[in-house]
Amino acid sequence: MKISIVGAGRAGTSFSSALIACGHDVQLLHHDELHLISSPDVILLTVPDDFIDVIALQIPQNKNQIVAHVAGSRTLSVLGSHPRVASIHPLMALPSGDLGAARLYGATYCVAGDDGIREIAGALNGRIITLSDEQRTLYHATAVVAANHLVTLMGHVKELAEAAGLSLEDFLPLAEQSLRDVKEVGPADALTGPASRGDMATIDAHLAALPEAERSTYVALANAAFELAEKRRSQLKA
């Protein structure tokens, strides 16, 4: 398959490297190089979400090619009136270069539109899921929580660790084990700590010891932990 990728950021370079390795004929272009597109089977837009519609409008319509984007929260409407449109969103965080390309192999892909886009997911040995337009924004929000918010949480851990004279690395094994527990038994059963026991005295002591700038994050997460613990108790009673 001949593929032109428009957008040379992390997603674009990752898809380019992965698809070249799969044997596809790939042309990687910057957003201002649309005039260099040379009759591909697929034009894959990996530009920032807010610019997809702008770039799509600049591409001449051609019934023999698919115009697709990789945005998780956008529907096919941003691609305008091209005869064949699609989307393929990898449910995976993509750093640039070879590491991002490696993560695309075997990843889960949310696909929509022209069935031809499934060939790309298939070449990458991907698992395919499909969603309605109404589901896409919540799907993408969930992906943000699973990836971006988890990273942000580790930033919170880093600040607290350093305030205690330690480092993030001291706490990473605990975080990694907790994530493995979630995978094995689910969030409710993996939950431990003072909120799971209703130990308010310990939580109050924590809040007194925390740097002031970090307290609101701790409180928000403790409240969420209380709710998760309550769900667990309700399930045990049922």
N, C-alpha and C positions, 0 to 999 in steps of 0.2 A: 504494500500500500504506500502511496505517495502522500506525505503529510507535511503541510506547512504550519509551523507553530509561530504564532505572533505573540511576542512577549518573552523577553530573555531574562526574566527574574528567576526566583527559586523554582517555581512550578514549571516554567518553560524549559529551563536547563535540565531539570530532573526528567521530565517527559521526553525531551530530546535524547538524552543519553540512554534512557531505558529502551526507547523504541528503536533507536539505531542498533542497539545490542540485540534486539529481536529480529533484525533484518529488514526493517522498514526504511524507506527512502525519506529522510527527514531534512527539512529546511527550517532552520531556526532564525527568526527575524525579529528586529525591534519594531515597535508599534509604528514608527515613521518610515518603515521600509515595505509598506504594502504593495508598492509598485513592482517589487521583486518577486511577488508570488507567481509561481509558474505552474498553473493548471494542476493542482493537487487533487487527490481524492477527498481529503479532509483538510479544512483550515481550522486549527485548534487555537482558540483565543485564551491565552494565559495572562492577559493584562489584568490590572486591578479591577475589581467588580464594578466600580462606578464608571468605568470607561468602556465596558463591553459594548453597550449600545452605540456609542460614538464610533468605535472601530468597526463594528458590524455594518454600519451605514456606509462606510467608505469602501467596502468590498463589493465589487460587481457581482450581480446575481448570476448563478450558473446552476442549472438543473442537474448537472453531473457531479456536483461536489457538495459535501456536507460542511456546514459552518457550525462549529460547536464551541462551547465554553466549558470551563472547569470550576465554575463558582458553585458552592454548595447551596447558597440561599437564593439564587436567582433562577427564575423559570426560563422557558424558551422564548418568552415574549421579548426579552432584551435583544434577541437576534434579528428582530424586525421581520421583513417579508421574504427572506431567503427561502427558496423552494424546499430545501432539505436542511433541517436544523436539529441539533442534538446537544446534550450536555453529558459530561463524564466527570464526576467529582470523586477524587480519591479520599477515603476516610483515613487519612494519614498525614502527620506533620511532615513537611518537606523542607529540609535544609537544602542548600544548593549543591550542585555537583554530583559526584558519584554516590554519596551517601543517600541523597534524595532519590536517585535513580534506583538504588538497591531496595529502598522501601516500597517502591511501586510494584515490585514483583510479589504477587500473591496478596496484594491489598484488596480491601473491599471497595467497590466502585458503585456510586449511585448514578445510574444512567437514565436518560430520558430522550425521547425523540426518535430520530431515524435509527433503525436497527443496525445500520452500518457501523455505528459507533461502538457496538459490542465487539467488533473485531479487534479494536484497540485493547479493551479490557481482557479479551481472550488471549491476545498475544502476550499480555503480562500475567497470565495465569490468575486473573483476578476473580474474586467473588462478586457477583452482580446483585444489587438490590434496586428496586424501583419504588418510587413514591409519587403520591399525587402532588399537585402544585400546592395544595393547602398544607401538606406535611413538611414542605421543604424548609421553611424558616425555622420551625421548631427542631427539625433534624439538624440543621446547621448550628443552632444555638446549643444543642446537646454536644455537638462536636467541639465547640468552643469551650464548654465547661470541662469536657474530658481532657482536652489538651492544654489550651491557654490558661484556664483557671487552675489546673493542676500545677502548671509551671509557676503561676503567681503564688499559689499556696507554698511552694518550695522557697519562693522569695521571702515569704513571711517567716518560714522556719529559719532561713539564713539570718534574718535580722534578729530573731530571738536567740539563736545560737550564739551569735557574736556578742550580744548583750550579756550573755552568761559566760563569756570568755571561752567559748568553744567555736566549732565551725559547722557548716552545713554537712560536710563529709561525715562528721560524727553521727548524724541522724539519718543519713541516707539508707543504711541497712534496715533501720526500723521502718522507714517509709516503703522501701521495696518489699519487706515482708508483709506489711499491711495490705499492699496492693495485691500480692499473691493470695492473701487470705480472702480478699474480696472476690478474686477469680474463682477460688475453690469453694467458698461457702456463701457468697453473696454479701452485700453491704451490711445488712442488719445483723447477721451472725458474726461478721468480722469486727463489729464495733466493740471497742473496749474503752476504758478510761472513766473519769469522774462523771461525765454526762450520762454514760450508760448505766451508772450506779445511782444516779441522783445525788451525787456527793457535792452539795453546794458549798460546803466549807472549803474544800480543796479548790473549787473554781474561784471562790472569792479570794483565796490566797494567791492564786495565779494572777488574777486581775491586779492585785496590789503590787505584785512583783514585776509585771510587764511594763516595758516602756510605754508611755502614754500613747504614742503614735500607733502602736500595734494593738491596742485594746479593742477597738471597734471591730477589727477583723476577727479577733479571738471570740468576742461576744457573738458575732454573726454565726460563726462556725459552731460554737457551743450550743446555740439555739437550734441549729440544724441537727446537731447530734442528739439533743433532747427529743426532737420530733422523730428521728430515726429509732431511738430507743423505745419510744412510746408505740411506734408501729410494731416493733418486735414483740412488745408485751401484749399488744392487742391480738397479734397472730397466734401467740401461745395460748391465749384465753379462748380463741375461737374453736 
